[in-house]
Amino acid sequence: MPRGSRLTAALLAGLLHTPVSAQLVDAPAVGTDADLALATSIESIVGVYPLDGVHWGIQVTDAATGEVRYASDAQRRFIPASNMKIVISAAALLERGPDWRFTTEIWSVAPIDDAGRVRGNLVIPAAGDPTLSARFWDDDDAPLRAMVDSLVRRGITSVDGAVVLDRTAWDTLAVPSSWMVGNVPSGYSAAPATFAIGEGVTRIEIRGAEEAGEPAVVRRVGGGTPGFVVGDVTSIARNDTTGTGVDIDWRPESRVHHVSGDWRVERIDTVEVATRTSEPEALARLVQLMDSAGIVVRDGVRIVSDTTETVGGGCLAGRTRSCDAAEAVVVLESPPLIDIVKSLLEPSQNWITEQVMRSMAVGDDPLASRGAALDSVEHVLAREAGVDTLDLSLRDGSGLSAYNLVTPRAISRILERMLQTSYAGMWRDALAAPGEDDSTLQYRLDDLEGRIEAKTGTISNVNSLSGYLLDDAGRTMIFSILTNGSGLPSGRVRAAIDEVVRTIAATPRSNP
């Protein structure tokens, strides 16, 4: 049945006072002539070949009244792609408030003598702060340098034991099983970690030699474990059309990134890959910076993942903060949560979202799982936003998973609830907007600049856009548009989504 037929069925049901079947409960809603015009205009976009072969879920709600102006398949579950970031961000803010911060601490679990000598271990009970990077600091090392400076100010000069990373706050399952294997090496698929710098990404600089046939220079940007990046790249002439570029392979047996292939002479560029061992690399870099500051660590580094192990001084892993022998020597706080949310929504940053999501499960019990975090997200949204948990089936935080399912009405309800908070303005500002540098809408919908804040979403055959729109009458509309199974180029579907948004803007109700 064509989409226009569903609209007709809904209208006839209302005219004849005939009960609408369950399948048509969320068929296109019409309440006024303007709503009928809106429905007709939207259907004229999405119901035309080849877009009529796309699965569309749409809801448009008047923010002032809560009335649904248009809904088509809004009760059905769709793969949301990065619209998942709305779900995660809203849950975190509703649970914690905009001023909540991550905290990274270093504890001594041994006495510190008058000479600044720690007679045992230093322990980092890591909690997954996603802001230890150049996005929030001068460079990726800067937060670690700040921690080292705090140790120096505390008077610490040496550590008899090791620097121990207590990573028992989360379980050890880093990569969601529903992520595509081919995505895992990419920088945008960096795995969550309790302690990581540089957003879980390793940056590799490749410099072509001056002459073809000579080896290119391959180096890691920043510090960490020596030999973590190994290069075997040959320089080729600028006009060589046989070049294939470089491959970067993770070799788990030797724990190195191996770069091979060819690179044009004198070309200099930086590529990014997911750091497959973020926690040991961040820990190694911290100890290197401690050494540069004159703090000697005699027993190197250690990572503890088992809550039955001790971290020194008789303190159990996961219980350092409550251990009588422990003393906090460094406390580093992140920026407020609302700033973190802005950093993940505007550019659609996957890793930060995964970190925020995983932190939702952290509480009194160590080894919190991804599943527990997602359960917490659903619970918060049901309690705080009235979302039906059957409208949510969550598998990750970022939206990379094609196993996530969310309804347009759930996203609309979340967006509506966020307008009722005391920080609604900051929330809207955290979303992408046309013309905004580094946002996912920077080059889209420029004709609606200043009138729309929204979250995009794109994975294979999935495109989405949900947010807020000021229509031509000056009223705020909440909209959620999810598309699945397009089989079309993303640009074609995005263009149609944008036309739907323009139609919403141009078809206002009259102000009451």
Backbone torsions as a table, in degrees:
resi	resn	phi	psi	omega
1	MET	NA	126.1	178.3
2	PRO	-60.9	157.3	-179.6
3	ARG	-58.7	-38.0	178.8
4	GLY	-58.7	-32.5	179.0
5	SER	-67.2	-35.8	177.8
6	ARG	-64.8	-39.6	176.7
7	LEU	-61.8	-44.3	179.3
8	THR	-61.6	-42.7	179.9
9	ALA	-60.9	-41.1	-179.1
10	ALA	-67.0	-40.0	179.8
11	LEU	-66.2	-43.7	179.8
12	LEU	-63.4	-38.3	179.1
13	ALA	-60.5	-39.4	179.1
14	GLY	-70.6	-40.0	-177.1
15	LEU	-67.8	-36.5	-176.0
16	LEU	-95.0	3.3	-178.4
17	HIS	55.7	35.8	178.8
18	THR	-95.8	131.9	179.6
19	PRO	-56.7	135.6	178.2
20	VAL	-83.3	136.9	-179.0
21	SER	-65.0	163.0	179.7
22	ALA	-57.0	-33.1	-178.6
23	GLN	-68.4	-18.8	-176.5
24	LEU	-109.4	10.6	-178.7
25	VAL	-58.9	-39.3	179.2
26	ASP	-107.9	29.7	172.0
27	ALA	-69.3	168.3	-174.9
28	PRO	-48.0	123.3	-177.6
29	ALA	-86.8	137.5	178.1
30	VAL	-135.5	130.3	-179.3
31	GLY	-129.6	-28.9	-179.7
32	THR	-135.1	172.5	175.9
33	ASP	-59.7	-37.2	178.6
34	ALA	-64.4	-38.1	178.8
35	ASP	-67.5	-38.6	176.7
36	LEU	-63.7	-41.1	177.9
37	ALA	-64.4	-38.8	178.2
38	LEU	-63.7	-46.1	179.8
39	ALA	-60.3	-44.7	-179.5
40	THR	-62.0	-41.6	-178.7
41	SER	-67.5	-43.1	179.4
42	ILE	-63.4	-44.8	-179.2
43	GLU	-63.2	-30.0	179.4
44	SER	-70.7	-17.5	177.1
45	ILE	-90.9	-53.0	-171.4
46	VAL	-83.7	-15.3	-176.8
47	GLY	-96.0	10.2	-177.4
48	VAL	-105.4	136.8	178.8
49	TYR	-56.2	138.3	-0.2
50	PRO	-91.3	4.7	-177.5
51	LEU	-70.0	-17.8	178.7
52	ASP	-71.4	-10.5	175.5
53	GLY	-90.5	-2.4	178.1
54	VAL	-88.3	144.4	174.0
55	HIS	-83.6	115.7	-177.6
56	TRP	-110.5	134.7	169.3
57	GLY	-127.8	121.3	-172.5
58	ILE	-137.2	138.0	168.2
59	GLN	-140.0	136.5	176.5
60	VAL	-125.0	124.6	-175.7
61	THR	-126.7	136.9	173.9
62	ASP	-74.7	116.4	-174.4
63	ALA	-64.7	-31.2	-176.6
64	ALA	-74.1	-36.1	-174.3
65	THR	-108.6	-16.9	-175.3
66	GLY	78.1	2.4	179.9
67	GLU	-74.2	137.0	175.4
68	VAL	-83.6	115.4	-179.1
69	ARG	-83.6	-30.0	-179.7
70	TYR	-154.8	136.7	174.7
71	ALA	-149.1	127.0	175.8
72	SER	-135.3	115.2	-177.4
73	ASP	55.1	29.4	-179.0
74	ALA	-71.6	-16.3	178.4
75	GLN	-89.6	-6.8	-177.6
76	ARG	-87.2	152.2	-177.6
77	ARG	-89.5	132.3	-178.7
78	PHE	-125.8	152.4	167.5
79	ILE	-69.7	122.3	-172.2
80	PRO	-91.9	-11.1	-169.5
81	ALA	52.0	-135.8	-172.9
82	SER	-75.0	0.8	168.0
83	ASN	-64.7	-13.1	171.0
84	MET	-57.2	-28.7	-177.8
85	LYS	-66.3	-27.6	172.5
86	ILE	-63.4	-45.5	-177.4
87	VAL	-60.3	-49.2	-176.3
88	ILE	-69.0	-46.9	-177.4
89	SER	-62.2	-44.8	-179.0
90	ALA	-63.5	-43.4	179.7
91	ALA	-61.2	-43.7	-179.7
92	ALA	-62.9	-43.7	-179.4
93	LEU	-69.3	-40.7	179.9
94	LEU	-65.6	-32.9	-179.9
95	GLU	-79.4	-38.3	-168.3
96	ARG	-113.6	-22.3	-175.7
97	GLY	87.2	161.8	-173.0
98	PRO	-72.4	-18.1	-174.5
99	ASP	-95.1	-3.4	-179.5
100	TRP	-62.2	146.4	-178.4
101	ARG	-132.8	147.8	166.9
102	PHE	-72.8	151.7	176.3
103	THR	-130.9	129.6	173.4
104	THR	-113.6	127.4	-174.4
105	GLU	-126.8	155.0	168.3
106	ILE	-121.9	129.3	-179.6
107	TRP	-117.2	142.4	168.1
108	SER	-94.1	130.5	177.4
109	VAL	-109.0	25.7	178.1
110	ALA	-148.2	159.5	178.0
111	PRO	-61.8	150.0	175.3
112	ILE	-113.8	118.9	-175.3
113	ASP	-81.6	179.1	-175.2
114	ASP	-65.9	-19.9	179.0
115	ALA	-88.0	1.2	-180.0
116	GLY	84.8	18.6	-178.3
117	ARG	-93.1	120.8	176.5
118	VAL	-82.6	119.3	-173.9
119	ARG	-83.7	30.5	179.7
120	GLY	-178.5	-136.6	-173.5
121	ASN	-97.9	153.9	161.2
122	LEU	-102.6	139.9	-174.5
123	VAL	-125.7	134.7	174.4
124	ILE	-110.1	102.7	175.3
125	PRO	-82.5	81.3	-166.1
126	ALA	-69.6	145.5	-176.1
127	ALA	-125.4	10.7	172.1
128	GLY	84.7	26.7	178.5
129	ASP	-53.7	120.1	-178.1
130	PRO	-88.2	5.8	-172.1
131	THR	-104.2	11.8	-179.9
132	LEU	-83.9	68.7	-174.2
133	SER	-157.7	172.0	179.7
134	ALA	-66.9	-14.2	176.5
135	ARG	-65.9	-30.3	-176.8
136	PHE	-115.8	-14.9	-178.5
137	TRP	-125.1	179.1	180.0
138	ASP	-64.3	-35.1	177.1
139	ASP	-158.3	176.3	-175.5
140	ASP	-64.7	-30.7	-179.7
141	ASP	-79.8	-17.5	-171.5
142	ALA	-56.6	-42.5	179.0
143	PRO	-65.5	-33.8	176.5
144	LEU	-68.6	-39.6	176.8
145	ARG	-61.8	-37.4	177.9
146	ALA	-63.3	-38.3	177.7
147	MET	-66.6	-42.2	178.2
148	VAL	-64.1	-41.1	177.5
149	ASP	-59.2	-37.3	178.1
150	SER	-65.5	-38.9	176.5
151	LEU	-63.3	-41.0	179.1
152	VAL	-63.8	-45.2	179.2
153	ARG	-63.4	-31.0	177.0
154	ARG	-71.3	-11.7	178.5
155	GLY	90.8	10.2	-178.4
156	ILE	-76.3	128.5	-178.3
157	THR	-116.2	-23.1	-178.8
158	SER	-157.7	158.9	179.4
159	VAL	-128.6	115.5	-179.6
160	ASP	-65.8	-33.1	-177.5
161	GLY	-97.4	-135.8	-176.8
162	ALA	-117.6	166.1	165.5
163	VAL	-93.1	116.0	-171.9
164	VAL	-106.7	125.4	172.7
165	LEU	-93.1	114.9	174.2
166	ASP	-92.2	101.5	-175.0
167	ARG	-105.8	27.5	-177.2
168	THR	-79.6	-0.6	177.5
169	ALA	-63.3	-29.7	178.7
170	TRP	-123.5	159.2	171.6
171	ASP	-71.4	175.1	-173.5
172	THR	-92.6	3.6	178.9
173	LEU	-80.3	101.9	-172.4
174	ALA	-86.5	-53.0	-173.6
175	VAL	-94.1	125.7	176.4
176	PRO	-58.3	137.3	-177.4
177	SER	-65.3	-18.5	-177.6
178	SER	-90.8	-0.2	173.1
179	TRP	-73.0	146.0	178.0
180	MET	-69.9	134.2	-176.2
181	VAL	-56.7	-38.9	-178.2
182	GLY	-66.3	-19.7	179.8
183	ASN	-84.3	-23.1	-168.6
184	VAL	-56.5	-39.3	-179.3
185	PRO	-70.7	-16.7	-171.9
186	SER	-74.6	151.0	179.0
187	GLY	-58.6	-32.3	-178.9
188	TYR	-75.5	-5.5	177.8
189	SER	-113.1	25.9	179.0
190	ALA	-55.7	137.1	-174.9
191	ALA	-81.3	143.7	176.0
192	PRO	-58.5	151.0	-179.2
193	ALA	-153.3	148.1	179.9
194	THR	-71.2	-24.4	-178.7
195	PHE	-146.6	111.6	-177.0
196	ALA	-153.6	151.2	174.0
197	ILE	-118.1	163.1	175.5
198	GLY	64.1	26.9	177.5
199	GLU	58.5	34.6	174.9
200	GLY	69.0	20.8	-174.7
201	VAL	-119.1	141.1	171.1
202	THR	-103.9	127.7	179.5
203	ARG	-101.4	130.0	-175.8
204	ILE	-121.8	120.7	178.1
205	GLU	-92.9	133.2	177.7
206	ILE	-122.0	126.8	-179.5
207	ARG	-121.3	117.3	175.9
208	GLY	-67.7	145.2	177.7
209	ALA	-70.6	173.9	-179.9
210	GLU	-75.3	-24.2	-177.1
211	GLU	-127.7	144.3	176.9
212	ALA	-61.6	144.9	-179.5
213	GLY	94.0	-18.7	178.3
214	GLU	-83.5	152.5	178.3
215	PRO	-68.6	139.6	172.4
216	ALA	-77.4	153.5	177.9
217	VAL	-87.5	124.4	178.9
218	VAL	-118.8	123.2	-179.9
219	ARG	-142.5	150.4	174.8
220	ARG	-80.2	138.0	175.0
221	VAL	-87.5	118.7	-177.0
222	GLY	95.9	178.6	-175.0
223	GLY	-104.9	-174.9	-177.9
224	GLY	144.5	-155.7	-178.3
225	THR	-63.5	126.8	176.9
226	PRO	-58.4	140.4	178.3
227	GLY	77.3	13.0	-178.8
228	PHE	-67.8	-26.0	176.1
229	VAL	-122.5	127.0	179.8
230	VAL	-122.7	132.9	-176.5
231	GLY	-112.0	141.5	173.0
232	ASP	-144.4	68.9	-172.4
233	VAL	-120.8	133.6	-179.3
234	THR	-103.9	136.7	177.3
235	SER	-79.1	139.0	178.3
236	ILE	-125.7	162.0	-178.5
237	ALA	-64.7	154.2	-178.5
238	ARG	-60.3	-34.9	-176.3
239	ASN	-95.6	12.0	179.4
240	ASP	-75.3	114.2	-177.0
241	THR	-90.7	0.6	-179.0
242	THR	-92.2	-4.6	-177.3
243	GLY	-64.4	145.6	-179.3
244	THR	-115.0	-4.2	-178.7
245	GLY	84.4	-161.8	-175.3
246	VAL	-114.5	151.8	170.0
247	ASP	-114.5	140.6	177.0
248	ILE	-121.0	111.5	-175.8
249	ASP	-110.2	136.2	172.3
250	TRP	-86.7	126.5	179.9
251	ARG	-111.0	95.4	-172.5
252	PRO	-62.7	-28.3	-178.1
253	GLU	-67.5	-30.8	178.3
254	SER	-110.0	-4.1	178.4
255	ARG	55.5	49.9	176.8
256	VAL	-134.3	155.1	168.4
257	HIS	-93.0	119.7	-177.6
258	HIS	-103.7	120.3	-178.6
259	VAL	-104.1	122.8	-179.1
260	SER	-137.6	163.5	178.1
261	GLY	124.7	-148.0	-178.3
262	ASP	-133.4	159.6	-173.2
263	TRP	-151.0	135.4	-176.1
264	ARG	-68.4	147.6	-177.0
265	VAL	-57.2	137.9	174.7
266	GLU	63.9	6.5	174.7
267	ARG	-79.8	135.3	178.9
268	ILE	-125.2	125.6	179.5
269	ASP	-154.5	163.6	178.9
270	THR	-121.4	132.0	176.7
271	VAL	-115.2	156.4	-177.8
272	GLU	-120.9	138.6	173.8
273	VAL	-133.2	156.7	175.8
274	ALA	-67.2	130.5	175.5
275	THR	-72.9	113.1	-172.6
276	ARG	-75.1	-17.4	179.0
277	THR	-131.7	65.0	-172.6
278	SER	-60.4	-41.7	-174.8
279	GLU	-67.3	-50.8	177.1
280	PRO	-63.8	-31.5	179.3
281	GLU	-69.4	-42.4	177.5
282	ALA	-65.3	-39.5	179.2
283	LEU	-65.6	-42.6	178.4
284	ALA	-62.0	-40.5	179.9
285	ARG	-66.6	-38.5	177.7
286	LEU	-59.9	-45.1	-179.1
287	VAL	-66.8	-35.5	175.1
288	GLN	-60.9	-43.2	179.9
289	LEU	-69.8	-34.1	174.3
290	MET	-62.1	-43.8	178.7
291	ASP	-61.5	-41.5	178.9
292	SER	-63.4	-27.8	179.3
293	ALA	-88.9	3.3	177.6
294	GLY	88.8	11.9	177.5
295	ILE	-97.0	114.5	-176.3
296	VAL	-87.8	127.6	175.7
297	VAL	-110.7	112.2	-170.1
298	ARG	-78.4	-32.1	-174.7
299	ASP	-110.1	17.9	174.2
300	GLY	69.0	-138.6	-174.0
301	VAL	-124.2	159.7	179.1
302	ARG	-151.3	142.0	177.5
303	ILE	-119.6	130.4	-177.4
304	VAL	-116.0	126.9	179.0
305	SER	-120.3	-1.3	-174.6
306	ASP	-112.4	123.2	-176.6
307	THR	-71.4	-6.1	176.5
308	THR	-89.8	-8.5	179.4
309	GLU	-85.3	156.2	172.5
310	THR	-96.6	154.3	176.9
311	VAL	-107.3	8.0	-179.6
312	GLY	115.8	153.9	177.4
313	GLY	64.5	19.8	-177.4
314	GLY	76.5	8.4	-179.0
315	CYS	-88.1	131.9	177.8
316	LEU	-80.8	146.0	174.0
317	ALA	-57.7	138.1	-178.4
318	GLY	85.6	-6.5	-176.1
319	ARG	-127.4	17.4	-175.2
320	THR	-57.3	-43.4	-174.6
321	ARG	-63.7	-24.2	-179.4
322	SER	-102.4	5.9	-177.7
323	CYS	-83.3	132.1	-177.4
324	ASP	-62.4	-28.6	-176.5
325	ALA	-82.3	-5.9	-171.7
326	ALA	-96.3	146.5	177.4
327	GLU	-137.3	129.2	178.1
328	ALA	-73.5	126.9	179.2
329	VAL	-115.6	-16.0	175.6
330	VAL	-141.6	133.5	172.4
331	VAL	-132.7	115.6	-179.0
332	LEU	-118.4	120.0	-179.6
333	GLU	-100.5	145.4	176.9
334	SER	-79.1	169.2	166.1
335	PRO	-59.9	164.4	-179.8
336	PRO	-63.5	156.2	-175.0
337	LEU	-57.0	-37.2	-177.8
338	ILE	-62.7	-33.7	176.5
339	ASP	-69.7	-36.4	177.4
340	ILE	-66.0	-42.3	177.9
341	VAL	-60.6	-41.7	177.7
342	LYS	-62.0	-37.9	-178.2
343	SER	-70.1	-19.6	179.1
344	LEU	-101.0	-29.9	-178.7
345	LEU	-77.9	-50.1	-175.4
346	GLU	-58.2	-52.8	-179.0
347	PRO	-91.6	-0.4	-175.8
348	SER	59.5	61.2	-175.6
349	GLN	-88.6	112.6	-172.3
350	ASN	-67.9	-48.4	-172.5
351	TRP	-63.2	-43.6	179.4
352	ILE	-61.0	-40.0	179.0
353	THR	-62.5	-44.2	178.6
354	GLU	-61.4	-38.3	178.9
355	GLN	-64.3	-45.7	178.8
356	VAL	-62.2	-43.7	179.6
357	MET	-61.0	-48.0	-178.2
358	ARG	-62.1	-33.9	-178.4
359	SER	-67.5	-17.5	-179.4
360	MET	-66.5	-17.8	-178.8
361	ALA	-97.0	-4.8	-176.2
362	VAL	-76.7	126.8	178.4
363	GLY	-155.0	-136.6	-179.2
364	ASP	-74.8	-26.2	-176.7
365	ASP	-93.3	127.8	175.5
366	PRO	-73.3	175.9	178.9
367	LEU	58.1	38.6	177.7
368	ALA	-63.9	140.7	-174.3
369	SER	-101.6	165.2	173.9
370	ARG	-60.5	-41.3	179.3
371	GLY	-60.3	-40.4	178.5
372	ALA	-65.6	-36.9	178.7
373	ALA	-64.8	-45.0	-179.1
374	LEU	-68.2	-35.9	174.0
375	ASP	-60.6	-40.4	178.6
376	SER	-63.5	-40.8	177.9
377	VAL	-59.7	-47.6	-179.9
378	GLU	-62.3	-41.9	-179.2
379	HIS	-62.7	-44.2	-179.5
380	VAL	-62.7	-43.8	-177.3
381	LEU	-69.9	-32.8	175.2
382	ALA	-67.6	-43.7	-177.1
383	ARG	-72.8	-44.4	-171.3
384	GLU	-92.9	-25.5	-175.3
385	ALA	-121.9	-2.1	178.8
386	GLY	69.1	26.2	-179.7
387	VAL	-79.8	132.7	174.5
388	ASP	-69.2	122.7	-177.2
389	THR	-64.5	-19.4	174.9
390	LEU	-71.1	-13.7	175.5
391	ASP	-81.8	-4.0	-177.3
392	LEU	-126.9	130.4	169.5
393	SER	-137.2	100.0	-165.0
394	LEU	-106.9	137.6	179.7
395	ARG	-125.3	-20.8	173.8
396	ASP	-151.8	-176.2	-179.7
397	GLY	-100.3	-33.9	-171.1
398	SER	-80.9	-25.7	-175.1
399	GLY	96.5	4.1	176.3
400	LEU	-65.7	-28.7	-178.2
401	SER	-74.7	134.0	174.4
402	ALA	-84.0	4.9	178.4
403	TYR	-94.0	-10.8	174.6
404	ASN	-65.3	143.5	173.6
405	LEU	-138.3	131.5	-179.3
406	VAL	-145.5	146.0	177.3
407	THR	-93.5	150.8	173.4
408	PRO	-58.6	-34.3	-179.4
409	ARG	-69.2	-30.7	176.3
410	ALA	-66.6	-45.9	178.7
411	ILE	-63.0	-40.7	178.3
412	SER	-61.5	-41.9	179.6
413	ARG	-65.3	-40.3	177.3
414	ILE	-62.1	-46.7	179.7
415	LEU	-62.7	-37.9	177.5
416	GLU	-64.4	-44.2	-179.8
417	ARG	-63.0	-38.1	-177.7
418	MET	-66.8	-24.7	175.1
419	LEU	-71.0	-16.8	-178.6
420	GLN	-90.0	-2.9	-178.6
421	THR	-84.3	163.6	178.4
422	SER	-71.8	-15.2	-178.4
423	TYR	-111.2	27.1	-177.0
424	ALA	-56.3	-39.9	-179.7
425	GLY	-64.1	-41.8	178.2
426	MET	-67.0	-36.8	177.3
427	TRP	-62.0	-47.7	179.7
428	ARG	-63.3	-38.2	178.7
429	ASP	-65.9	-24.5	-179.5
430	ALA	-74.9	-18.4	179.1
431	LEU	-79.1	162.1	178.7
432	ALA	-70.6	153.6	178.9
433	ALA	-145.8	149.4	178.7
434	PRO	-57.7	137.8	178.3
435	GLY	79.6	-2.6	-177.3
436	GLU	-84.4	123.7	-177.2
437	ASP	-55.7	134.9	174.8
438	ASP	65.3	9.7	175.1
439	SER	-93.9	158.8	-177.4
440	THR	-73.4	-5.7	174.1
441	LEU	-108.6	12.9	-175.6
442	GLN	-53.9	-38.3	-176.1
443	TYR	-115.5	21.5	177.9
444	ARG	-121.3	149.9	172.4
445	LEU	52.0	41.8	-179.0
446	ASP	-64.5	-21.3	177.3
447	ASP	-73.2	-11.9	177.0
448	LEU	-111.7	21.7	179.7
449	GLU	-58.0	134.8	-177.6
450	GLY	84.5	-1.9	-176.0
451	ARG	-123.0	-3.3	-175.2
452	ILE	-140.8	137.3	168.8
453	GLU	-130.9	128.4	-172.3
454	ALA	-157.2	167.3	175.8
455	LYS	-115.5	128.1	177.4
456	THR	-86.1	173.7	174.0
457	GLY	-164.3	130.7	-179.6
458	THR	-149.1	120.9	159.4
459	ILE	-137.5	-177.2	-175.3
460	SER	-55.2	122.1	177.1
461	ASN	64.0	17.9	178.2
462	VAL	-131.6	127.7	172.8
463	ASN	-137.7	138.8	-178.7
464	SER	-145.4	157.1	175.0
465	LEU	-156.7	123.5	-179.6
466	SER	-141.5	143.3	179.1
467	GLY	167.7	-144.7	-174.7
468	TYR	-122.6	144.1	-176.8
469	LEU	-142.4	130.9	174.1
470	LEU	-89.4	116.5	-176.9
471	ASP	-83.1	-179.4	-173.7
472	ASP	-67.0	-15.8	177.1
473	ALA	-93.7	2.3	179.0
474	GLY	83.4	14.8	178.6
475	ARG	-99.1	143.7	179.8
476	THR	-85.4	124.4	175.2
477	MET	-107.1	137.6	171.3
478	ILE	-97.3	130.4	-179.0
479	PHE	-134.7	148.0	171.7
480	SER	-138.2	122.3	-179.4
481	ILE	-125.2	112.9	178.7
482	LEU	-118.8	132.2	177.5
483	THR	-127.3	138.9	179.2
484	ASN	-132.8	159.9	171.0
485	GLY	59.0	38.5	-172.6
486	SER	-71.4	-41.5	-173.1
487	GLY	63.9	15.4	-178.3
488	LEU	-120.5	160.7	173.5
489	PRO	-57.3	140.6	-178.6
490	SER	-56.5	-37.5	-179.1
491	GLY	-60.5	-35.0	179.9
492	ARG	-66.9	-42.9	-178.9
493	VAL	-71.5	-41.2	178.7
494	ARG	-59.7	-40.4	179.4
495	ALA	-61.9	-39.7	178.4
496	ALA	-67.8	-40.3	176.2
497	ILE	-59.2	-44.0	-179.9
498	ASP	-63.3	-35.6	177.3
499	GLU	-67.0	-36.8	175.5
500	VAL	-61.9	-43.5	179.2
501	VAL	-61.5	-43.6	179.0
502	ARG	-62.5	-37.0	178.6
503	THR	-64.8	-41.8	176.6
504	ILE	-60.3	-43.3	-179.6
505	ALA	-63.3	-36.2	-172.5
506	ALA	-91.8	0.0	-178.0
507	THR	-124.6	68.9	-174.5
508	PRO	-83.7	157.0	162.4
509	ARG	-77.9	159.5	174.3
510	SER	-73.0	144.8	174.7
511	ASN	-64.3	136.7	-179.6
512	PRO	-68.1	NA	NA
